[in-house]
Amino acid sequence: MKSAPLASLLSILFLANVSAGERFDLSKRASEIDPRAKEHPSIDFVFTDDKGKPRDLQHASVDTDVKSEGKLVIWLMDHNAGLAERVNSYGMHYLQVSYANRWFSKLTKEQLNDGDTLGKIRLEAATGEDHSPIVEIPHPDGLKERAFQFVKWLDQENRQGDWDQFIARGGKELDWEKVVLAGISHGSTTAARFAIHQKVDRVVMFSGPRDNTEEWQGMKSATPANRYFGFTHVLDGGWTADHYCRSWILLGLNDFGPLVDVDAVKAPYENSRRLITNADVKNDANRAHNASVPGGAAVKDAEGKLIHEEVWRYLFTHPVDKTGERVRAEEDCELEAQR
């Protein structure tokens, strides 16, 4: 009789161990996942650098110990481990994809400023569809297909992660309405451009969007405007040159609240979509540009803790139906395309 309680205890411990989750962090080269993937040297999109280091390595992570929110964050810049850990802690899956996005430096000054080129190339790079006469980025090398193929691979390699929930019915693409597009600078700009074309769950724009010579930000958006969230430092050159305030206004974000200084106003930041910080970056505009995301440029308090943890959580998790009061567009923000 004395052995029964012991057996029950062992059984409980065993079941608890089996059901316990863990954080999975995986990586795989895009060229190894999909044999259709190709290099595009003309826009500096190749699989290895001059030293033989892979440039098409992709990253994914999920924490199965956290209740799943059923959302996939796709990060459009170089892998950010700190951001991945945080979105996983919010109950979201994380994906960083290698796609043909290195075209920017190959454009002429005329193309950069003609008011039309940037948005079309961004859309072609995201979709793998023919939107620009300047580049030729086929379907397998665009963001959409690279992300889809990566999720299919993850579904086979990491069954515990439940990745197949992000594959649309019919199995031919991602279920984009479960996707949170996020990026910084170049990445946040492409995220916004793609979300105008393709409805997604949410867009998180760090230090962006830019493209101040164009007007695509004012197009009718497939993604409702209340699902766009922006955060930037006011010393960032994109802010001081009115790039960010202009994009935010053209996207209609002033309909959902005023500019909010997150260092002066606590969460939920008046339910606004336009968040700014003036935290101490030693008056360094380059640091200011990167201070909006977790990483070495992020600002810490006197105890060494990052001060914008609640901001990052808000950007990814604040209910989209909770919005601030509409305000008039700021008169000191230049809205004309700067050509």
N, C-alpha and C positions, 0 to 999 in steps of 0.2 A: 504493500500500500504506500510505503514511503517513497517509492520510485516514481509514482504517478505524477506528483507535482513537479519533480525534476524533469520528467519527460515533457510535461506541458511547457515548462519554462524553456527547455531547449528548443521545442517546436516554435515557440513565440520568437525566440532569438533568431532562429533560422529564417523564419518568414520575414522578420524585420530586415534581415541582411539581404534577402533576395529582393525585397521591394525597394530598398534604399537606392536612390538615384546617384548619379555622378555627373561631373562635367566632362564632356567629350570635346576635344580640340583636334581637328583633322586638317590636313592639307594635301593637295594633289595638283599636279600640273595640268593645265587645260589641254595641252597637246597630247597628254597621255589618256585623258578621258574621252576625247572626241577626235578620231582620225581625220575628220573633215577640217579641223582647225588648221589655219594657214598663217604664215608670217606675211607681213606687209612692210618691207624695208623702206618703201617710199615715205611712210609716215612713222618710221622708227618703231614699228610694232613687230618685234622679233621675239623669239623664245628664249634666247640667251644673250647676256651682255658680252662685252669684249673679253672678259675674264672667264667666260664659260658659266657664269652664275645664271640660274634659271630666272627668267623675267615673266613667266606665265604661271607661277605658283599661286594657287588659290587657297583660301582659308575658310573654314567653317567651324562653328562651335554651338553647343547646346548644353544646358544644365538640366538634366532630367530630375534633379532633386527639387526643382522649382516648378510650381504649378504652371502649366503651359497656357499662354494667352492665344495660341494658335496664329502667331504672326511671325513672319520672316523678315528680318532686317537685312537689306542688301546694301552694302557699303561700297561706294563707287570710287574710292581712292585706295592708296596703299594700305595694307592690313594695319589696323589699329587694335592691338591686343587689349588695351585698357577699355576701349569702347566695347569690344566684343564681350569682355567680362561683365560689363555693366548691363548691356541689353540682355545677356543671358540671365542675370540676376533679376531682371524684370519679367522673366518668363518667356522671352523671345528667342528664336533661333537667329543665328548670325551667319551671313555669307559675304565674303569678299571675292569679287570676280575679276579675272583678267580678261579685258576686252579691248578692242582697237580704239584706244583713247589718247594716243600720243601724237595726234595730228596737229595740235595747237601751234607748236613751235615751227612747223613747216609752212605756215601760211605767210603770204606777203603782207606788207602793211596795208596795201589796198584791199586785200581780201578781208583782213581783220576789221576794216572800217567801212565796208561797203553796205552795211546794214542788213545783210541777208545771209552771208556765208556761214557764220558761226552756228546759228540755230539749226540750219539744215544739216551741217556735218554732225552736230550733237545728236540729232534725231537719227541719222543713218548709223552712227556708232552704237546707239542704244538699241535700235530695232533690227539692224542688218538688212534694211530695206533701202531702196534707191530713192533718197531724198535730196542728194547733193550731186552736182555734176563734177565736183572737184575731187572727190574720193570714191573708191569702190570697195565698200566693206560688205562682204557677203554675209548671209544669214548666220552661218556657224561661228562667225567672228564678232557678231554684235552682242551686246549685253544680254538681250532676251534669251537667245539660244545658249550662250555660255552658262547663264544662271540655271536654265532648265536642265542642261546636260549634267551640271555639277550636282544638282539636287537628285537627279536620277541615280548618279553614282553614289551619293551619300545614302540613299534609300537602301542600296545593296550592302554598303560597307558599314553602316551604322544603324542597324535596325532599331536599336534602343532609342534613337533620336526621333523616330516617327516623322521622317522627312517627307514621306509620300502625301501627307496632308496638304502639302503646298502644290501638288500637281493637280491641274484642272481635270474635270471629268472628260474622259476621252483620251487622256494621257499624252497630249501633244504639246502642252505648254504649261507654264506655271499658272496658278490661280492668283492673278495679280492683285485681286482685291484683298488678299491676305498679306500683301507685301508692303513693308515700310521702306521707301527709298531714302537713303541718307548719304551725305557726302560733305566734304569741305572744299571751298573755293571752286576749282574746275569741276570737281565731283558734285557739289551741291547745285551748280548751274545746270549740269547735264541731268541731274535728278529732277529738277524743276521742269526742264524742257520735255523730258520724257513723260512726266506726270500730266502735262497738258495734253499730250497725245494719248496716253494710256491711263485709265483709271486705276489708282492704287489706294491702299488703305490710308497712307499718310506719307508726307514728305518732310524730312528734317534737314534743314539747310544751315550748315555752319559756314560762317564767313562767305556768304553768297546769297543769291545768285549775282552774276556779273553780266557780261554781254551788254554793256551800256550803249553800244552803237545800234542795237536792234530793238524790235518791238514785240517779239514773240511772247514776252511776259504778259502782254495784254490780250492775247488770243483767248477765245473761249476754251475753257479747260475741261477735259474729261474727268479730272479729279476735282471735287468741290473745293473752293477756296479756303474753307475753314479747316481743311486737312493739311495745309501748309504751315510749317512752324520754322521761324528763323531765329538765329542767335549769332551775334557778332560783337566784337570789341570796337569801341568808338574811335580808337586810334589806328585801326586797320585802314590801309589806303583805300580799300574798296568802300569803306564808310565815309571817309573824309572827302572822297571824290563823288559821293552821292550814288555810287553804283548800287549799293544794297537798299538804301531807302527807296530809290527809284523802282527797283524790281519788286520790292514788297508792296509798294503802292499800286503798281501796274497789275500785280497779282490779286489786288483787292483786299489785302490783309488789314488795312485800316478799318474795314467793315467789322472787325472782330476785336477791336481794342486799340489803345494808344501804344506808343513806344514805351516800354517799361524797363527801367534800370533795375536789374535783378539784385544789385548790391544795396539798393535802398528799399525795395519792395519784396516782401516774402511771397513764397508760393501760396496760391496759384497765380501770382503775377497778373492779377486783374483779368485772368482768363485770356490774355492777349496772345497773339501769334508773333509779335515783334518784340524780341527781347534783346537788350543791349547790356554791356558791362563797361565800366571804366576802371576796373581793377588795376592795381599797380603792375605794369610790365616794364618799368624803368624807361618809359617813354620810347620804347622800341617798337616801331610799326611792324617789323617782321615777326616779332614775338606776338604782338597783338593779333596778327592774322591767324596764328595757330593756337592762341590761348583759349579759343572757344571749345576745344575738344580735349578729352583726356590725353595726357602726354607731358613731355618735358617742358612745354611752354605754358601749360595750365598754371593758374595762380593758386598759391597755398596760403594758409593763414599762419599765425605765429607758432602754432603747434605742428605745422608741417602737413596739415590736411588740405586737400583740394577744396576750394570754396564753392565750386559750382555743381556739386553732386545733385542737389535738388533741382537745379536747372536741367541737367541732362535727363533726370527721371521725368520731369515735366514734359520735355520735348517729345519723348517717346511714349508716354503713358497717359497724358492728360486727355480726358474724354473729348472727342472732337465736337460733340454737340454742346459743350459748355464754352461759351464765347463771351468776350467782353463787349462793351458798348461801342457802336460805330463812332468814329471820330473823323473829322475832316483831314484830308491829306495835308501834310506839313508844307507850308508855303515856301520854306527855305530849301526844299529838295528839288533839284533840277530834274524835270520829267522828260524833257526833249532828248531824243537820241543824239548822242555826242559824236558826230561824224567829222 
